[in-house]
């Protein structure tokens, strides 16, 4: 994450999700793997867990379309939330990094987006 300039990268959604009645995003996370299957059977844990994003996270998610760079998303957030502050891009890149680390999104390099 230290060597990446997230502002030039393009995130793409890699997760099932839905928009709630309140306009927030809810991610549906499938609990896979042997350990998860065991806890599902033994402890009645669900096959799918849901993660609800707050209004800021939901705004970021809604701007992830496979075309907008992280910089573009930040610009949209600045327009929508006038009080975003000077730390907007620092927080945005951290959030994008967390989404990528958990494989909720995939990040591609802007320079190579038109290559096949």
Secondary structure by P-SEA (a helix, b strand, c coil): ccccccccbbbbbcbbbbbccccbbbbbbbbccaaaaaaaaacccccbbbbbbcaaaaaaaaaccccccaaaaaaaaaaaccccccaaaaaaaaaaaaaaaaccbbbbbccccccc
